[in-house]
Amino acid sequence: MSPLARWCHRHRLVVLLVWVGLLIGLGAGVGAAGSAFGNSPTSQNTDSARATALLQHASNSAAGKSGRIVWQPEDGKVTEPAAERAMTEALGRIAHAPGVATVTSPYTAGGRAQVSNDGRTAYATVAFVRDVADGQIEHVKELATAPESARLHIALNGQAFTVNPAPNPVADAMGIALAFVVLLFVFRAVWVAVLPIVTAIVGVGTSAVALILLSHVISLSSTTLTLGSLIGLGVGIDYALFIVNRHRANLKAGMGTAESIAKALDTSGRAVMFAGLTVVVALLGMLTLNVGIINGMAVGAAVTVVLTVLAAITLLPALLSLIGPRVLGRRERRAPAGGADGTGWWGRWAERVQARPKALGLVALAVLAALALPTLSLRLGASDDGNLPTTSTNRQAYDMIADGFGPGFNGPLVLAVQAPTAADRAAEVKLVTVLKQVDGVAGATAAPMVQGQTVGVVSVVPTTSPQSAATSDLIDRLRDKVIPQAERGTSMKVYVGGVTASNDDFASVLTGKLPLFVLVIAALGFLLLTVAFRSLLIPAVGAVLNILSIGVAFGAIVVIFQYGYGASLLGLGAAGPIESFVPILVVGIMFGLSMDYQVFLVSRMREEWAHTGDSRRAVRVGQAETGKVITVAATIMFCVFGSFVFGGMRVISEFGVSLAVAVALDALLIRMVVVPALMHLCGRANWWLPRRLDKALPRVSVEGPPDGPEWPRHPAREPQPAGLVD
């Protein structure tokens, strides 16, 4: 990669102009085309998806948005004159508002069921036309909340009135500021703190506008940009830091700026490219799951990583060329060339690990296993209004409905009944009667079918909340026992749908695919590391430890979001199941990031092994010389990921917590304790590869060409430890 580095050094202004032009060009495209993000988490091959398709085909009105207005008087009942008059007038104005199709009021004969049994809670349903504008919905919100006072509390929820928190730019700024402070504190040089951040911002900014344009071509979730920013800032700063750190070491050794940049890119730059490749492979591996919303997020994150790597190997060398020796602090520039090895505390720690590998390795593994233990109780689902902070109007409406009508009223099951004959319609009536007697069902009602209608709708209200495991059990019981018995002897077909059933199906699909996905990603990582390091043991250890770090990530989100410990203190709402697609994405992202640290650590070890043939020295020197930069990189990622916990979006907060905790512990315990401890115990077996496999595998140099003669030139032919056979 040295030719690329030298070209960027000679044409540094051209490189800068190309990146600026790319940003401006893509930005102009976004200004002209806008965005086309969407959300579609539903799996198409499920019972709930068939129910949704059947209902939408039978009724065009199903496509329009709807919302719910809920109110409770401070004292008294909703039928008292003051409350009834205020809400009746408001609902009348809403009925005549632009974009509104119908309003169902509890103060009409057909809406009496919309008043709770105790008379303290009531709700109205507002159905909008299919092409309603956002401004029209906002106007209805204003009309709905106008009567609110100290004596009358009003809240809104439902699809049309859902308040989706916008991405918080403060989270990005907080992560960047913390990263700057960490870099400045550790390296005591302003340019070392500035350059990685500038490189990452350019890479993330370019990917953001590219993804906005890409949303017109493929289906991308609205959270793709935030997720891309989270990953891009973390890996972008880290990748640039590894190159800058190697460049600084070269300058301290007496190299000139041009030679140092070329050497840094030919060593750390190669490792950055390989590390970026592992992240992209892990992310694109999610495409094998064939789930629309995950496919979009995976592609978006992969595009971000690719562009941050490109920025690190092109823009960064140009910036380093402009800065020159100022990348070193004043005291470092005055120090004699080659004076200090710079390992310091990490050199002493590497010697301690070498001296006591068993004890330290076992302690670190015990801590990691304990932190990963909560993963065994991981439960996937979907967050809803009940998980929002209590200050949210959606959460307040959710609680009022649960208080007045029961927790299951917030997530009724919608049964689509295909009943083409009179006998089938009679069977539907019997089904409703049976459903009312089923344990876990609070009520069941069937919408009247008009002449010629062949699809009926049955609403089933569970006794438990939408997120409850008991509700999931009820869905399974209806599908496995109740409905098959009702269908027997008829041509009636019944499908359980609705938002609650759709979320449960989506979670079940992903839960079933998660173990296989972990194994596939682990196998891909094993293959990449085998090619890179000409070893079987190092990739095997890396794959197993990467799975352990993923377990730590899952354990963190289970404790905080599922158990609820500390969630309220962090402003993350109530406890609930983990968002269904979060673990899949965490597996792909975390496997890639932990592979990064493995690559940076072991590539330096292998470089030393190639020069000396001393395995113990190679492990010690590799750990000592990369320990500082790996822990600083992990600290930066912790700061960046952790800042997104406060971004206001529960799903992004789950990503932030899981990745922040896992990255920190992966670097501190796995890469700085467990990996070197195991490699010390294995000795020269670390570098063993069967001769035939060595010949068959392609040769990829992650650490760059050696400075001097490589030892051993053919590790597979060296004498092996007892018990190892070719």
JOZIPE-V320662 format. One record per residue. N is the residue number from 1. RES is the residue in one letter. PSI is psi in degrees with one decimal (* if undefined). BURIAL is # if it has 16 or more other C-alpha atoms within 10 Angstrom, else .. Layout:
[[N RES PSI BURIAL] [N RES PSI BURIAL]]
This chain:
[[1 M -1.3 .] [2 S -35.3 #] [3 P -39.7 .] [4 L -42.5 .] [5 A -43.4 #] [6 R -37.1 #] [7 W -44.5 #] [8 C -33.3 #] [9 H -45.0 #] [10 R -33.6 .] [11 H 44.8 .] [12 R -38.8 #] [13 L -36.0 .] [14 V -43.6 .] [15 V -45.1 #] [16 L -43.7 #] [17 L -35.9 .] [18 V -44.4 .] [19 W -41.3 #] [20 V -43.7 .] [21 G -38.2 .] [22 L -44.3 .] [23 L -45.7 #] [24 I -43.1 .] [25 G -47.1 .] [26 L -37.6 #] [27 G -39.4 #] [28 A -38.2 .] [29 G -39.4 .] [30 V -40.4 #] [31 G -32.7 .] [32 A -38.4 .] [33 A -24.4 .] [34 G -160.8 .] [35 S 164.6 #] [36 A 47.2 #] [37 F 154.2 #] [38 G 172.5 .] [39 N 123.1 .] [40 S 77.2 .] [41 P 0.8 #] [42 T 134.3 #] [43 S 137.3 #] [44 Q -17.4 #] [45 N 48.5 .] [46 T 165.4 #] [47 D -41.4 #] [48 S -35.4 #] [49 A -39.2 #] [50 R -36.6 #] [51 A -44.7 #] [52 T -44.8 #] [53 A -39.7 .] [54 L -43.4 #] [55 L -39.4 #] [56 Q -35.6 .] [57 H -35.2 .] [58 A -25.1 .] [59 S 118.3 .] [60 N -26.4 .] [61 S -16.5 .] [62 A -16.6 .] [63 A -18.4 .] [64 G 150.5 #] [65 K 156.3 #] [66 S 159.7 #] [67 G 167.7 #] [68 R 132.8 #] [69 I 122.0 #] [70 V 138.8 #] [71 W 152.6 #] [72 Q 128.4 #] [73 P 150.8 #] [74 E -43.2 .] [75 D 144.5 .] [76 G -162.0 .] [77 K 165.2 #] [78 V -15.3 #] [79 T -0.4 #] [80 E 146.4 .] [81 P -44.7 .] [82 A -48.1 .] [83 A -43.4 #] [84 E -41.7 .] [85 R -45.1 .] [86 A -44.8 .] [87 M -33.9 #] [88 T -41.7 .] [89 E -41.7 .] [90 A -43.2 #] [91 L -33.0 #] [92 G -41.4 .] [93 R -37.3 .] [94 I -39.3 #] [95 A -28.2 #] [96 H 5.9 .] [97 A 149.3 #] [98 P 138.5 #] [99 G -8.2 #] [100 V 129.0 #] [101 A -55.4 #] [102 T 156.5 .] [103 V 125.4 #] [104 T 110.8 #] [105 S 144.4 #] [106 P -9.1 #] [107 Y 13.1 #] [108 T 167.5 .] [109 A -35.9 .] [110 G -4.6 .] [111 G 15.6 .] [112 R -28.2 .] [113 A -8.6 .] [114 Q 10.3 #] [115 V 130.9 #] [116 S 161.6 #] [117 N -33.4 .] [118 D -4.1 .] [119 G 7.4 #] [120 R -11.2 #] [121 T 138.8 #] [122 A 159.4 #] [123 Y 154.8 #] [124 A 145.7 #] [125 T 130.1 #] [126 V 119.8 #] [127 A 130.2 #] [128 F 159.7 #] [129 V 163.4 #] [130 R -40.7 #] [131 D 34.5 .] [132 V 141.5 #] [133 A 154.0 .] [134 D -38.1 .] [135 G -34.1 .] [136 Q -37.6 .] [137 I -40.7 #] [138 E -38.0 .] [139 H -41.4 .] [140 V -38.4 #] [141 K -43.1 #] [142 E -42.5 .] [143 L -38.2 #] [144 A -36.5 #] [145 T -2.6 #] [146 A -39.5 .] [147 P -2.2 #] [148 E 139.4 #] [149 S -174.8 .] [150 A -21.9 .] [151 R -6.1 .] [152 L 115.0 #] [153 H 130.2 #] [154 I 137.2 #] [155 A 159.7 #] [156 L 144.7 #] [157 N -172.4 #] [158 G 167.7 #] [159 Q -45.8 .] [160 A -31.0 #] [161 F 10.5 #] [162 T 129.8 .] [163 V 103.5 .] [164 N 114.3 .] [165 P 132.5 .] [166 A 150.6 .] [167 P 135.7 #] [168 N 109.3 .] [169 P -19.2 .] [170 V -32.5 .] [171 A -46.1 #] [172 D -48.0 #] [173 A -39.8 .] [174 M -44.2 #] [175 G -42.1 #] [176 I -42.5 #] [177 A -43.3 .] [178 L -39.2 #] [179 A -41.7 #] [180 F -43.7 #] [181 V -43.7 .] [182 V -47.7 #] [183 L -42.5 #] [184 L -39.1 #] [185 F -39.6 .] [186 V -45.0 .] [187 F -13.3 #] [188 R 32.0 #] [189 A 124.2 #] [190 V -43.0 #] [191 W -29.8 #] [192 V -33.0 #] [193 A -32.9 #] [194 V -46.6 #] [195 L -48.7 #] [196 P -37.0 #] [197 I -43.6 #] [198 V -44.2 #] [199 T -44.4 #] [200 A -41.5 #] [201 I -41.9 #] [202 V -44.6 #] [203 G -44.8 #] [204 V -41.3 #] [205 G -43.2 #] [206 T -42.6 #] [207 S -34.2 #] [208 A -48.6 #] [209 V -31.8 #] [210 A -39.3 #] [211 L -34.7 #] [212 I -42.6 #] [213 L -37.4 #] [214 L -24.1 #] [215 S -18.2 #] [216 H -15.2 .] [217 V -43.7 .] [218 I 163.0 .] [219 S 117.2 #] [220 L 135.9 #] [221 S 156.3 #] [222 S -17.4 #] [223 T -0.8 #] [224 T -42.1 #] [225 L -44.8 #] [226 T -42.2 #] [227 L -41.8 #] [228 G -40.4 #] [229 S -42.2 #] [230 L -49.2 #] [231 I -44.2 #] [232 G -43.2 #] [233 L -42.1 #] [234 G -55.7 #] [235 V -32.6 #] [236 G -45.8 #] [237 I -42.6 #] [238 D -47.3 #] [239 Y -44.8 #] [240 A -37.3 #] [241 L -41.1 #] [242 F -40.6 #] [243 I -44.7 #] [244 V -41.2 #] [245 N -41.4 #] [246 R -37.9 #] [247 H -42.2 #] [248 R -41.7 #] [249 A -38.1 #] [250 N -42.2 #] [251 L -40.2 #] [252 K -29.2 #] [253 A -1.7 #] [254 G 5.0 .] [255 M 154.5 #] [256 G 167.1 .] [257 T -49.3 #] [258 A -46.4 #] [259 E -39.8 #] [260 S -42.6 #] [261 I -43.5 #] [262 A -42.8 #] [263 K -40.3 #] [264 A -41.5 #] [265 L -29.1 #] [266 D -12.3 #] [267 T -75.8 #] [268 S -32.2 #] [269 G -39.9 #] [270 R -43.2 #] [271 A -37.8 #] [272 V -44.5 #] [273 M -43.1 #] [274 F -40.8 #] [275 A -43.2 #] [276 G -38.2 #] [277 L -41.9 #] [278 T -38.9 #] [279 V -45.1 #] [280 V -43.0 #] [281 V -43.5 #] [282 A -41.0 #] [283 L -46.9 #] [284 L -17.9 #] [285 G -22.3 #] [286 M -18.7 #] [287 L -23.3 #] [288 T -19.2 .] [289 L -23.1 #] [290 N 47.9 .] [291 V 119.8 #] [292 G -53.6 #] [293 I -34.1 #] [294 I -37.6 #] [295 N -46.6 #] [296 G -44.1 #] [297 M -39.2 #] [298 A -46.0 #] [299 V -43.5 #] [300 G -44.2 #] [301 A -37.8 #] [302 A -41.1 #] [303 V -41.9 #] [304 T -44.8 #] [305 V -42.7 #] [306 V -44.7 #] [307 L -33.1 #] [308 T -34.9 #] [309 V -44.0 #] [310 L -40.6 #] [311 A -38.8 #] [312 A -33.0 #] [313 I -2.4 #] [314 T -57.0 #] [315 L -43.4 #] [316 L -46.1 #] [317 P -36.6 #] [318 A -41.4 #] [319 L -40.8 #] [320 L -36.0 #] [321 S -39.0 #] [322 L -37.4 .] [323 I -36.0 .] [324 G -142.9 .] [325 P -7.0 #] [326 R -6.3 #] [327 V -17.2 #] [328 L 149.1 #] [329 G 165.5 #] [330 R -43.3 .] [331 R -37.1 .] [332 E -35.9 #] [333 R -29.3 .] [334 R -16.0 .] [335 A 148.9 .] [336 P 146.3 .] [337 A 134.6 .] [338 G 21.2 .] [339 G -47.0 .] [340 A 146.9 .] [341 D -16.6 .] [342 G 9.0 .] [343 T -38.6 #] [344 G -124.9 .] [345 W -37.5 .] [346 W -30.3 #] [347 G -41.5 #] [348 R -37.6 .] [349 W -39.5 #] [350 A -38.4 #] [351 E -36.3 #] [352 R -41.9 .] [353 V -39.8 #] [354 Q -35.1 #] [355 A -34.3 .] [356 R 62.8 .] [357 P -38.6 #] [358 K -50.7 .] [359 A -50.3 .] [360 L -40.0 #] [361 G -42.9 #] [362 L -41.2 .] [363 V -46.0 .] [364 A -42.1 #] [365 L -38.4 #] [366 A -42.8 .] [367 V -45.2 .] [368 L -41.2 #] [369 A -39.5 #] [370 A -39.8 .] [371 L -28.8 #] [372 A -12.8 #] [373 L -41.0 #] [374 P -15.2 #] [375 T -27.9 #] [376 L -21.9 .] [377 S 16.6 .] [378 L 129.2 #] [379 R 122.6 #] [380 L 152.6 #] [381 G -145.7 #] [382 A 132.8 #] [383 S 149.7 #] [384 D -166.3 #] [385 D -23.5 #] [386 G -15.0 #] [387 N -4.8 #] [388 L 160.0 #] [389 P 151.2 #] [390 T -13.8 #] [391 T -12.1 .] [392 S 137.9 #] [393 T -33.9 #] [394 N -41.1 #] [395 R -40.2 #] [396 Q -41.9 #] [397 A -40.4 #] [398 Y -47.7 #] [399 D -38.1 #] [400 M -41.4 #] [401 I -44.5 #] [402 A -37.8 #] [403 D -38.5 .] [404 G -34.2 #] [405 F -5.8 #] [406 G 151.3 #] [407 P -31.6 #] [408 G -15.5 #] [409 F -22.0 #] [410 N -14.2 #] [411 G 64.6 #] [412 P 150.5 #] [413 L 136.2 #] [414 V 112.8 #] [415 L 121.8 #] [416 A 118.7 #] [417 V 114.9 #] [418 Q 105.9 #] [419 A 82.3 #] [420 P -19.1 #] [421 T 167.7 .] [422 A -36.8 .] [423 A -36.3 .] [424 D -38.9 #] [425 R -34.2 #] [426 A -37.6 .] [427 A -32.9 #] [428 E -41.7 #] [429 V -42.6 .] [430 K -37.7 .] [431 L -42.6 #] [432 V -40.2 #] [433 T -41.9 .] [434 V -41.2 .] [435 L -35.7 #] [436 K -19.8 #] [437 Q -4.4 .] [438 V 136.1 #] [439 D 134.4 .] [440 G -1.4 #] [441 V 122.1 #] [442 A -29.0 #] [443 G 156.1 #] [444 A 131.4 #] [445 T 147.1 .] [446 A 134.2 #] [447 A 138.4 .] [448 P 140.0 .] [449 M 130.3 .] [450 V 169.9 .] [451 Q 129.6 .] [452 G -8.6 .] [453 Q 133.6 .] [454 T -4.3 #] [455 V 119.4 #] [456 G 163.0 #] [457 V 126.1 #] [458 V 126.3 #] [459 S 125.5 #] [460 V 121.6 #] [461 V 115.2 #] [462 P 164.3 #] [463 T -9.2 #] [464 T 165.3 #] [465 S 162.0 #] [466 P -31.3 #] [467 Q -5.5 #] [468 S 143.6 .] [469 A -29.2 .] [470 A -32.9 .] [471 T -39.9 #] [472 S -40.8 #] [473 D -38.4 .] [474 L -43.2 #] [475 I -44.3 #] [476 D -40.2 .] [477 R -40.4 .] [478 L -43.9 #] [479 R -35.9 .] [480 D -29.2 .] [481 K -57.5 .] [482 V -51.9 #] [483 I -44.8 #] [484 P -37.5 .] [485 Q -38.8 .] [486 A -32.4 #] [487 E -19.7 #] [488 R 130.9 .] [489 G 5.3 .] [490 T 171.5 .] [491 S 7.1 .] [492 M 137.8 #] [493 K 130.3 #] [494 V 131.6 #] [495 Y 132.7 #] [496 V 118.3 #] [497 G -154.6 #] [498 G 166.7 #] [499 V -42.5 #] [500 T -45.8 #] [501 A -36.7 #] [502 S -44.8 #] [503 N -40.1 #] [504 D -40.0 #] [505 D -42.5 #] [506 F -42.4 #] [507 A -39.9 #] [508 S -41.4 #] [509 V -47.4 #] [510 L -35.0 #] [511 T -39.1 #] [512 G -30.2 .] [513 K -16.8 .] [514 L -48.7 #] [515 P -44.2 .] [516 L -39.0 .] [517 F -41.5 #] [518 V -43.0 #] [519 L -40.6 .] [520 V -45.9 #] [521 I -39.6 #] [522 A -39.8 #] [523 A -41.3 .] [524 L -42.7 #] [525 G -41.3 #] [526 F -43.9 #] [527 L -45.0 #] [528 L -44.0 #] [529 L -32.1 #] [530 T -44.2 #] [531 V -41.1 #] [532 A -41.5 #] [533 F 5.1 #] [534 R 52.6 #] [535 S 152.9 #] [536 L -35.2 #] [537 L -45.1 #] [538 I -46.9 #] [539 P -37.7 #] [540 A -46.3 #] [541 V -42.9 #] [542 G -42.2 #] [543 A -44.7 #] [544 V -44.0 .] [545 L -30.3 #] [546 N -38.5 #] [547 I -37.8 #] [548 L -40.8 #] [549 S -33.2 #] [550 I -38.4 #] [551 G -38.0 #] [552 V -40.4 #] [553 A -45.3 #] [554 F -41.1 #] [555 G -38.5 #] [556 A -45.6 #] [557 I -28.1 #] [558 V -46.1 #] [559 V -44.3 #] [560 I -46.5 #] [561 F -34.8 #] [562 Q -46.1 #] [563 Y -28.7 #] [564 G 9.3 #] [565 Y 112.9 .] [566 G -3.3 .] [567 A -43.3 #] [568 S -34.9 .] [569 L -32.0 .] [570 L 1.3 .] [571 G 31.6 .] [572 L 10.8 #] [573 G -162.5 #] [574 A 164.3 #] [575 A 152.5 #] [576 G 177.8 #] [577 P 161.5 #] [578 I 137.2 #] [579 E 133.0 #] [580 S -42.4 #] [581 F -6.6 #] [582 V -48.8 #] [583 P -37.8 #] [584 I -47.7 #] [585 L -37.6 #] [586 V -38.9 #] [587 V -50.5 #] [588 G -46.0 #] [589 I -48.3 #] [590 M -35.6 #] [591 F -41.4 #] [592 G -43.6 #] [593 L -41.5 #] [594 S -32.6 #] [595 M -34.3 #] [596 D -51.6 #] [597 Y -36.1 #] [598 Q -41.7 #] [599 V -48.4 #] [600 F -37.9 #] [601 L -52.9 #] [602 V -29.7 #] [603 S -37.8 #] [604 R -36.0 #] [605 M -44.0 #] [606 R -34.1 #] [607 E -43.1 #] [608 E -38.9 #] [609 W -40.2 #] [610 A -29.6 #] [611 H -31.1 #] [612 T -27.9 .] [613 G 9.1 #] [614 D 106.1 .] [615 S -43.6 #] [616 R -42.9 #] [617 R -41.0 #] [618 A -44.2 #] [619 V -44.3 #] [620 R -47.8 #] [621 V -41.8 #] [622 G -43.3 #] [623 Q -43.0 #] [624 A -40.4 #] [625 E -17.7 #] [626 T -10.6 #] [627 G -46.4 #] [628 K -48.4 #] [629 V -33.5 #] [630 I -43.0 #] [631 T -36.1 #] [632 V -43.1 #] [633 A -42.3 #] [634 A -37.6 #] [635 T -40.6 #] [636 I -45.4 #] [637 M -40.1 #] [638 F -43.7 #] [639 C -44.8 #] [640 V -50.2 #] [641 F -42.0 #] [642 G -32.7 #] [643 S -26.4 #] [644 F -11.7 #] [645 V -29.2 #] [646 F 20.4 #] [647 G -8.0 #] [648 G -0.5 #] [649 M 120.8 #] [650 R -44.3 #] [651 V -39.9 #] [652 I -34.7 #] [653 S -37.7 #] [654 E -42.6 #] [655 F -46.1 #] [656 G -47.5 #] [657 V -49.7 #] [658 S -45.9 #] [659 L -39.1 #] [660 A -48.9 #] [661 V -45.7 #] [662 A -42.3 #] [663 V -43.9 #] [664 A -47.7 #] [665 L -31.2 #] [666 D -44.5 #] [667 A -46.4 #] [668 L -41.5 #] [669 L -45.0 #] [670 I -54.8 #] [671 R -30.1 #] [672 M -5.5 #] [673 V -63.1 #] [674 V -49.7 #] [675 V -53.1 #] [676 P -33.8 #] [677 A -46.2 #] [678 L -38.0 #] [679 M -34.0 #] [680 H -39.5 #] [681 L -32.3 .] [682 C -22.0 #] [683 G -135.4 #] [684 R -11.7 #] [685 A -19.9 #] [686 N -34.8 #] [687 W 16.6 #] [688 W 136.3 #] [689 L 130.2 #] [690 P 141.7 #] [691 R -44.2 .] [692 R -41.4 .] [693 L -36.2 .] [694 D -39.9 #] [695 K -34.5 .] [696 A -32.0 .] [697 L 143.3 .] [698 P 152.8 .] [699 R 119.9 .] [700 V 124.0 .] [701 S 104.8 #] [702 V -37.3 #] [703 E 0.7 #] [704 G 171.0 #] [705 P 143.6 .] [706 P 150.6 .] [707 D -32.2 .] [708 G -163.1 .] [709 P 136.2 .] [710 E 136.7 #] [711 W 130.7 #] [712 P 152.1 .] [713 R -32.3 .] [714 H 85.3 .] [715 P -30.5 #] [716 A -19.7 #] [717 R -2.7 .] [718 E 157.7 .] [719 P 137.2 .] [720 Q 157.5 #] [721 P 156.2 .] [722 A 138.4 .] [723 G -15.3 .] [724 L 126.7 .] [725 V 153.3 .] [726 D * .]]
